[in-house]
Each structure stands twice: as C-alpha cells, then as structure tokens.
C-alpha cells in the first residue's frame, strides 16, 4: 500500500497534537456523497459527518457538520448562528470561500475560521469521521478535538426523522 500524502487538515491536526486515524476509499465523480464515503469505509453513517457551508443574512459564512444521512434544518441553523435565515452556498462558491471542493470540504483548515457548529449527536460518540480536505480521504477523531481546532459549538442542527405509521406522518 502506498503512503498517504498528508493533507492540510492532517498537518493542522498534527500541529495541534490531535490524534486521528486516516481512512481512504475509492470515489467517482458520479457519487461524492457522504453515504458513499460511509459505505466505502465501513463506518456507520451516524459517525460520518459532512461539512455544509452556509451564508447567514446577518453574520455571513457559517459552517455546519452533520451526519451524512441527515438533512440540515435551515431554521435551526439560522437560530444557532444568530441569523434570521441561512442559505447553503452553491458548490461553485466553495473553492473561493473555503479552499475546498465538493466531496472534500472539511471544517478544519478553511481559508478563514468561520463560525462552526457540530450536530449535538456527535457528543454521544467517541469517534466521528470528517473529510480530510480531499476526496477519498477521511480522518477519524474525537468530536471534542474537532471542536477545539475549529472553535465549534455543539447544537441541534438536523431535521427530525419522519416515521410513517398507519398511513400518517409522525415526527
């Protein structure tokens, strides 16, 4: 197996003295989803977090990390970030704003340290996986370590799961 070239994310974590594990996987342009990353690395989707970048109407860019199989609740995102509303930035805006591309966006090592929020579900997990800043590479580390290096806050960010029961929708 060839040696993995360190990404900027890994260098930042090394400099901060944070321990992490690296997992690599094959990807295609056709499927850059976090669910693919979870399946390809053999990790539970509850432990693989995607990084979403938003733009708040009052406070500008804001970063959200949520489990890959969940959907960001924009009302919750706006509330926790001190905005009236938040829109997700278009993938074409990502490189200029963050330095990352779709499928390789990490909360660690963006061009600027933006306000960052990690879904509260991470608190109950010993290790979570985030992008190492490059497609096909994930880093696994403790949620508190991501919080420390990004100055993030934990918050309830995801939409409630909807369960169909006897033909009715129930939250």
C-alpha positions as CSV (number, residue, x, y, z in Angstrom):
1,X,0.0,0.0,0.0
2,X,1.3,3.4,-0.9
3,X,1.9,6.0,1.8
4,X,-0.9,8.6,2.1
5,X,0.2,12.2,1.4
6,X,-0.6,14.5,4.3
7,X,-3.4,16.9,3.6
8,X,-3.6,20.4,5.1
9,X,-6.2,19.0,7.6
10,X,-3.8,16.4,8.8
11,X,-1.0,18.9,9.2
12,X,-3.2,21.2,11.3
13,X,-4.3,18.3,13.5
14,X,-0.6,17.2,13.9
15,X,0.4,20.7,14.8
16,X,-2.4,20.8,17.4
17,X,-1.2,17.5,18.8
18,X,-4.6,15.8,18.0
19,X,-4.6,12.1,17.4
20,X,-6.6,10.8,14.4
21,X,-6.9,7.8,12.1
22,X,-7.0,8.0,8.3
23,X,-9.3,6.0,6.1
24,X,-9.2,6.1,2.4
25,X,-11.8,5.0,-0.2
26,X,-12.4,4.9,-3.9
27,X,-14.8,7.6,-5.2
28,X,-16.2,8.6,-8.5
29,X,-17.4,12.0,-9.7
30,X,-20.9,10.3,-10.0
31,X,-21.1,9.7,-6.3
32,X,-19.4,12.1,-3.9
33,X,-22.0,11.6,-1.2
34,X,-21.2,11.1,2.4
35,X,-23.3,7.9,2.3
36,X,-20.9,6.6,-0.2
37,X,-17.9,7.5,2.0
38,X,-19.6,5.8,5.0
39,X,-20.2,2.6,3.0
40,X,-16.8,2.6,1.3
41,X,-15.0,3.0,4.7
42,X,-17.3,0.6,6.5
43,X,-18.4,3.2,9.0
44,X,-21.8,3.8,10.5
45,X,-23.4,6.8,8.8
46,X,-24.1,8.2,12.3
47,X,-20.4,8.6,12.7
48,X,-19.5,10.1,9.3
49,X,-20.2,13.9,9.3
50,X,-20.5,16.0,6.2
51,X,-19.5,19.7,6.1
52,X,-22.0,22.1,4.8
53,X,-21.3,25.8,4.3
54,X,-24.0,28.4,4.6
55,X,-24.4,32.1,4.3
56,X,-26.3,33.9,7.1
57,X,-28.2,37.1,6.3
58,X,-26.6,38.9,9.3
59,X,-23.3,37.1,10.1
60,X,-22.0,35.9,6.7
61,X,-20.4,32.5,6.2
62,X,-21.1,29.7,8.7
63,X,-20.2,26.0,8.8
64,X,-22.3,23.1,9.8
65,X,-21.2,19.5,10.4
66,X,-24.0,16.9,10.5
67,X,-24.3,13.1,10.0
68,X,-24.2,12.2,6.3
69,X,-27.6,10.6,6.3
70,X,-29.3,13.6,7.8
71,X,-30.6,16.9,6.4
72,X,-29.7,20.3,7.8
73,X,-32.7,22.1,9.3
74,X,-32.1,25.7,8.0
75,X,-34.4,27.2,10.7
76,X,-32.3,25.6,13.4
77,X,-29.1,26.6,11.6
78,X,-30.2,30.2,11.4
79,X,-31.2,30.3,15.0
80,X,-28.0,28.8,16.4
81,X,-25.8,31.1,14.2
82,X,-27.7,34.3,15.1
83,X,-29.2,34.8,11.7
84,X,-32.8,35.3,10.6
85,X,-32.1,32.9,7.7
86,X,-29.3,30.8,6.3
87,X,-28.9,29.6,2.7
88,X,-26.4,26.9,1.7
89,X,-23.7,28.2,-0.6
90,X,-23.6,26.8,-4.2
91,X,-20.8,24.2,-4.8
92,X,-19.2,26.7,-7.3
93,X,-18.7,29.1,-4.4
94,X,-16.9,26.6,-2.1
95,X,-13.4,26.8,-3.5
96,X,-13.2,30.6,-3.3
97,X,-14.8,30.8,0.1
98,X,-13.3,27.7,1.8
99,X,-10.4,26.5,-0.3
100,X,-12.2,23.1,-0.6
101,X,-14.2,21.4,-3.4
102,X,-17.4,19.4,-3.1
103,X,-16.7,16.0,-1.7
104,X,-13.6,17.2,0.0
105,X,-14.8,20.0,2.2
106,X,-13.6,19.9,5.9
107,X,-14.4,22.1,8.8
108,X,-10.7,22.1,9.6
109,X,-8.3,24.3,7.6
110,X,-10.7,26.6,5.6
111,X,-9.3,29.8,4.3
112,X,-10.8,31.6,7.3
113,X,-12.0,30.3,10.7
114,X,-15.8,30.7,10.2
115,X,-18.3,30.2,13.0
116,X,-18.8,26.4,13.1
117,X,-21.5,24.2,14.5
118,X,-21.4,20.4,15.0
119,X,-24.6,18.5,15.4
120,X,-25.2,17.6,19.0
121,X,-25.4,13.9,18.2
122,X,-21.6,13.9,18.0
123,X,-21.4,14.5,21.8
124,X,-22.6,10.9,22.4
125,X,-20.0,9.4,20.1
126,X,-16.4,8.7,20.9
127,X,-15.1,9.0,17.3
128,X,-16.5,10.7,14.3
129,X,-15.2,10.9,10.7
130,X,-14.8,14.1,8.7
131,X,-13.3,14.9,5.3
132,X,-9.5,15.2,5.4
133,X,-9.9,18.0,2.9
134,X,-9.5,15.8,-0.1
135,X,-11.9,13.5,-1.9
136,X,-11.4,9.9,-0.9
137,X,-9.8,10.6,2.5
138,X,-11.5,10.7,5.9
139,X,-10.0,11.4,9.3
140,X,-11.5,9.8,12.4
141,X,-11.1,11.7,15.7
142,X,-12.9,12.7,18.8
143,X,-15.6,15.3,18.5
144,X,-14.1,17.4,21.2
145,X,-10.9,17.6,19.1
146,X,-12.8,18.9,16.1
147,X,-14.5,21.4,18.4
148,X,-11.1,22.6,19.8
149,X,-9.4,23.1,16.4
150,X,-12.4,24.8,14.8
151,X,-13.7,26.6,17.9
152,X,-17.1,25.0,17.2
153,X,-20.2,24.8,19.2
154,X,-22.4,21.7,19.5
155,X,-26.1,22.3,18.6
156,X,-29.2,20.6,17.4
157,X,-29.0,21.1,13.6
158,X,-30.8,18.3,11.8
159,X,-34.4,17.8,10.7
160,X,-36.4,15.4,12.8
161,X,-36.8,12.0,11.3
162,X,-40.3,11.4,10.0
163,X,-41.9,8.0,10.6
164,X,-44.9,6.7,8.6
165,X,-47.3,5.0,11.0
166,X,-50.6,3.5,9.7
167,X,-50.7,6.0,6.8
168,X,-50.0,9.0,8.9
169,X,-46.8,11.0,9.2
170,X,-45.5,11.4,12.8
171,X,-42.4,13.2,13.9
